[in-house]
């Protein structure tokens, strides 16, 4: 959900939590998505994490347009990661 950050009038914040069937799959998704840093260094930050079976992402941005583009790109990559994991099936424990 996008909201204005109360600590700063100019900041927008968006938090996304994606449940996965297992902690291993959430970890795989986190590893696959972590290398993608924001191309624009100023005006937006993205933080990724995994806790139990949930992948979480949090954005803070100066402008709605920048936030929208970043979240849209992330969702495209997330969809590809999920589709790839579905094709290959359940991860093998190591």
Phi, psi and omega in degrees: 000132179275138178207161175282132178286124184293336181284341180215127184295333187267359186261137171254147181227140178224130179238134180231132175237127183241116179282144176236159181297333182214163177295324180298317180292323176296321178293318178298316178298318178300315180295323181288328184266341184297324181296342183278095177271160179293130179293330178264115185283329183259143174095349180207143173228147178228132178237128179247148177200165176225133179223123184054241183255023185236131172267130180237144178224139179225129178245146170227129185219156178279328185230145180298323181297315180295318179298314181300315181295316181294315180294318178299316178296317179300316180296323175299314179293320178298317178300318178296318178297315181295318178298318180296317178295325178294320180294319183275349177083189182299139179292146179275133177291141180251000000 
